[in-house]
Amino acid sequence: METTTSHRGVLDPEAAARHFRLARYAPSPDLAHLVERHWFVEWHPREPYTQRVVTHPSVNLAFEPHYALVFGVVGRAPTECAAMCAGPALAA
């Protein structure tokens, strides 16, 4: 997969990089008309950390070992605390 270097939507990416790993990948050519990118986030929190993001008009699918979630467009700035989650997440 081709890696993208965009920090789009992540406020203060340098601080974020100290708390979690974010990797973004371009979709395969046959999915490019449906998928902007795939992304993976991994964290192993030692203390709570709040990451503010700017959402974009899109849908995110998040997969954890025992469940999946669907996130749509939100009307206000979210304040999810990624480091409070129990383990690594995979999202597309």
C-alpha positions as CSV (number, residue, x, y, z in Angstrom):
1,M,0.0,0.0,0.0
2,E,1.1,3.5,-0.8
3,T,1.6,5.5,2.5
4,T,0.2,9.1,2.6
5,T,1.8,11.7,4.9
6,S,-1.3,13.9,5.4
7,H,-2.0,15.1,9.0
8,R,-5.4,16.4,7.8
9,G,-7.8,16.7,10.7
10,V,-5.2,16.1,13.5
11,L,-4.6,19.2,15.5
12,D,-1.0,19.5,16.8
13,P,0.3,16.4,15.0
14,E,3.7,16.7,16.7
15,A,2.1,16.3,20.1
16,A,-0.1,13.5,18.8
17,A,2.9,11.6,17.5
18,R,4.2,11.3,21.1
19,H,1.0,9.5,22.2
20,F,0.0,7.3,19.3
21,R,1.0,6.0,15.9
22,L,-1.1,7.0,12.9
23,A,-0.5,5.5,9.5
24,R,-2.6,6.4,6.4
25,Y,-2.6,4.5,3.2
26,A,-4.0,5.2,-0.3
27,P,-6.7,2.7,-1.5
28,S,-6.1,0.3,-4.3
29,P,-7.1,1.8,-7.7
30,D,-10.2,-0.3,-7.9
31,L,-11.5,1.3,-4.6
32,A,-10.3,4.8,-5.1
33,H,-13.7,6.0,-6.3
34,L,-15.2,4.9,-3.0
35,V,-12.4,5.1,-0.4
36,E,-10.3,8.2,0.2
37,R,-7.8,6.3,2.4
38,H,-7.3,3.6,4.9
39,W,-5.8,4.5,8.3
40,F,-4.5,2.6,11.3
41,V,-4.1,4.0,14.8
42,E,-2.3,2.3,17.6
43,W,-1.7,3.4,21.2
44,H,-0.6,2.0,24.5
45,P,-1.6,4.6,27.0
46,R,0.4,5.2,30.1
47,E,-1.8,8.2,31.1
48,P,-4.9,9.9,29.7
49,Y,-4.4,12.0,26.6
50,T,-7.1,14.0,24.7
51,Q,-6.6,14.4,21.0
52,R,-8.7,17.0,19.3
53,V,-9.5,16.5,15.7
54,V,-11.4,18.3,13.0
55,T,-13.9,16.0,11.4
56,H,-14.5,15.9,7.6
57,P,-17.8,15.0,5.9
58,S,-17.1,11.3,5.7
59,V,-18.0,8.0,7.2
60,N,-15.4,6.1,9.3
61,L,-15.6,2.4,10.1
62,A,-13.7,1.3,13.2
63,F,-12.9,-2.3,14.0
64,E,-11.9,-3.6,17.4
65,P,-11.3,-7.3,18.3
66,H,-14.9,-7.8,19.4
67,Y,-17.0,-5.2,17.7
68,A,-17.2,-2.6,14.9
69,L,-18.4,1.0,15.0
70,V,-19.6,3.4,12.3
71,F,-19.1,7.2,12.7
72,G,-20.7,9.8,10.5
73,V,-20.5,13.6,10.3
74,V,-20.8,15.4,13.6
75,G,-22.1,18.9,14.2
76,R,-19.7,20.0,16.8
77,A,-16.0,19.4,17.6
78,P,-15.6,15.9,19.1
79,T,-13.4,15.5,22.2
80,E,-12.7,11.8,22.1
81,C,-9.8,10.7,24.2
82,A,-8.0,8.1,22.1
83,A,-5.7,7.1,24.9
84,M,-8.5,6.1,27.2
85,C,-9.4,3.2,24.8
86,A,-8.2,-0.2,25.9
87,G,-6.0,-1.2,23.0
88,P,-5.1,-0.7,19.4
89,A,-7.7,0.2,16.9
90,L,-8.0,-0.4,13.2
91,A,-10.1,1.9,11.1
92,A,-10.8,2.4,7.4
